[in-house]
Amino acid sequence: MRVKQGFVVREVGGKKYAVATGAAARSFKGMLSLNDMGAVIFGFLQSHTTKEEIVSKILAEYDAPESVVDADVSNFISQLKRIDVIED
């Protein structure tokens, strides 16, 4: 899975946002506000990856329980799927 083509992350006023550009902007109106971990996950989703790969990368960089990371990544991906930002 990966984020649909045309989404970029930009920082404005110290906050990070995912913004649709080009053709993606015609079907997705608005922007997504991302917290720090959301921006990390969104970055991993810029190329084809799996949930398991994302969880593994986060666990390698951050000191957090695997169950918490797995649940957070699953929830974030579910939200992106619900608003049609991810393609398989």
NUGUVO-329308 format. One record per residue (C-alpha): chain; residue in one letter; x negated, y negated, z negated. Coordinates in nm, 4 decimals. Layout:
// NUGUVO-329308
+----+----+----------+----------+----------+
: ch : aa :       px :       py :       pz :
+----+----+----------+----------+----------+
:  A :  A :        X :        Y :        Z :
...
+----+----+----------+----------+----------+
END
This chain:
// NUGUVO-329308
+----+----+----------+----------+----------+
: ch : aa :       px :       py :       pz :
+----+----+----------+----------+----------+
:  A :  M :   0.0000 :   0.0000 :   0.0000 :
:  A :  R :  -0.1021 :  -0.3588 :   0.0401 :
:  A :  V :   0.0315 :  -0.7122 :   0.0317 :
:  A :  K :   0.1942 :  -0.8070 :   0.3611 :
:  A :  Q :  -0.0239 :  -1.0049 :   0.5960 :
:  A :  G :  -0.0040 :  -1.3806 :   0.5546 :
:  A :  F :  -0.0095 :  -1.4062 :   0.1741 :
:  A :  V :  -0.2980 :  -1.5939 :   0.0164 :
:  A :  V :  -0.3844 :  -1.6882 :  -0.3414 :
:  A :  R :  -0.4519 :  -2.0522 :  -0.4149 :
:  A :  E :  -0.5294 :  -2.2357 :  -0.7356 :
:  A :  V :  -0.3436 :  -2.5594 :  -0.8032 :
:  A :  G :  -0.3843 :  -2.7519 :  -1.1262 :
:  A :  G :  -0.5539 :  -2.4584 :  -1.2947 :
:  A :  K :  -0.2720 :  -2.2138 :  -1.2094 :
:  A :  K :  -0.2882 :  -1.9441 :  -0.9428 :
:  A :  Y :  -0.0156 :  -1.8946 :  -0.6849 :
:  A :  A :   0.0441 :  -1.6474 :  -0.4042 :
:  A :  V :   0.1693 :  -1.8388 :  -0.1035 :
:  A :  A :   0.3145 :  -1.7067 :   0.2207 :
:  A :  T :   0.1584 :  -1.8501 :   0.5367 :
:  A :  G :   0.2239 :  -1.8077 :   0.9078 :
:  A :  A :   0.4858 :  -1.5462 :   0.9978 :
:  A :  A :   0.5179 :  -1.4419 :   0.6315 :
:  A :  A :   0.6428 :  -1.7916 :   0.5466 :
:  A :  R :   0.9394 :  -1.7451 :   0.7789 :
:  A :  S :   1.0687 :  -1.4493 :   0.5779 :
:  A :  F :   0.9460 :  -1.5370 :   0.2272 :
:  A :  K :   1.0413 :  -1.8772 :   0.0928 :
:  A :  G :   0.8562 :  -2.0096 :  -0.2078 :
:  A :  M :   0.5494 :  -1.8976 :  -0.3926 :
:  A :  L :   0.4589 :  -1.6602 :  -0.6739 :
:  A :  S :   0.3048 :  -1.7889 :  -0.9938 :
:  A :  L :   0.0318 :  -1.5477 :  -1.1058 :
:  A :  N :  -0.1266 :  -1.5087 :  -1.4465 :
:  A :  D :  -0.4932 :  -1.4084 :  -1.4539 :
:  A :  M :  -0.4286 :  -1.0328 :  -1.4399 :
:  A :  G :  -0.1598 :  -1.0785 :  -1.1750 :
:  A :  A :  -0.4157 :  -1.2603 :  -0.9607 :
:  A :  V :  -0.6625 :  -0.9733 :  -1.0096 :
:  A :  I :  -0.4040 :  -0.7124 :  -0.9091 :
:  A :  F :  -0.2839 :  -0.9233 :  -0.6165 :
:  A :  G :  -0.6452 :  -0.9503 :  -0.5021 :
:  A :  F :  -0.6844 :  -0.5704 :  -0.5059 :
:  A :  L :  -0.3652 :  -0.5457 :  -0.3018 :
:  A :  Q :  -0.5087 :  -0.7615 :  -0.0231 :
:  A :  S :  -0.6470 :  -0.4384 :   0.1244 :
:  A :  H :  -0.4956 :  -0.0909 :   0.1358 :
:  A :  T :  -0.5155 :   0.0683 :  -0.2073 :
:  A :  T :  -0.3219 :   0.2844 :  -0.4499 :
:  A :  K :  -0.1877 :   0.2121 :  -0.7953 :
:  A :  E :  -0.4349 :   0.4630 :  -0.9361 :
:  A :  E :  -0.7302 :   0.2851 :  -0.7711 :
:  A :  I :  -0.6168 :  -0.0490 :  -0.9121 :
:  A :  V :  -0.5789 :   0.0963 :  -1.2624 :
:  A :  S :  -0.9254 :   0.2526 :  -1.2381 :
:  A :  K :  -1.0855 :  -0.0761 :  -1.1268 :
:  A :  I :  -0.9203 :  -0.2699 :  -1.4078 :
:  A :  L :  -1.0238 :  -0.0127 :  -1.6688 :
:  A :  A :  -1.3827 :  -0.0389 :  -1.5436 :
:  A :  E :  -1.3821 :  -0.4158 :  -1.6018 :
:  A :  Y :  -1.1555 :  -0.4707 :  -1.9027 :
:  A :  D :  -1.1318 :  -0.3155 :  -2.2466 :
:  A :  A :  -0.7665 :  -0.2123 :  -2.2549 :
:  A :  P :  -0.5738 :   0.1087 :  -2.3187 :
:  A :  E :  -0.5096 :   0.3057 :  -2.0003 :
:  A :  S :  -0.1389 :   0.3429 :  -2.0805 :
:  A :  V :  -0.0987 :  -0.0345 :  -2.1063 :
:  A :  V :  -0.2898 :  -0.1033 :  -1.7843 :
:  A :  D :  -0.0949 :   0.1667 :  -1.5988 :
:  A :  A :   0.2397 :   0.0273 :  -1.7181 :
:  A :  D :   0.1426 :  -0.3329 :  -1.6347 :
:  A :  V :   0.0185 :  -0.2442 :  -1.2857 :
:  A :  S :   0.3307 :  -0.0345 :  -1.2185 :
:  A :  N :   0.5561 :  -0.3186 :  -1.3314 :
:  A :  F :   0.3735 :  -0.5775 :  -1.1202 :
:  A :  I :   0.3842 :  -0.3564 :  -0.8102 :
:  A :  S :   0.7553 :  -0.2885 :  -0.8667 :
:  A :  Q :   0.8238 :  -0.6619 :  -0.8807 :
:  A :  L :   0.6311 :  -0.7212 :  -0.5582 :
:  A :  K :   0.8208 :  -0.4392 :  -0.3857 :
:  A :  R :   1.1538 :  -0.5793 :  -0.5058 :
:  A :  I :   1.0820 :  -0.9138 :  -0.3387 :
:  A :  D :   0.9416 :  -0.7419 :  -0.0271 :
:  A :  V :   0.5816 :  -0.8639 :  -0.0548 :
:  A :  I :   0.4172 :  -0.5186 :  -0.0307 :
:  A :  E :   0.4016 :  -0.2798 :   0.2617 :
:  A :  D :   0.3072 :   0.0862 :   0.2440 :
+----+----+----------+----------+----------+
END
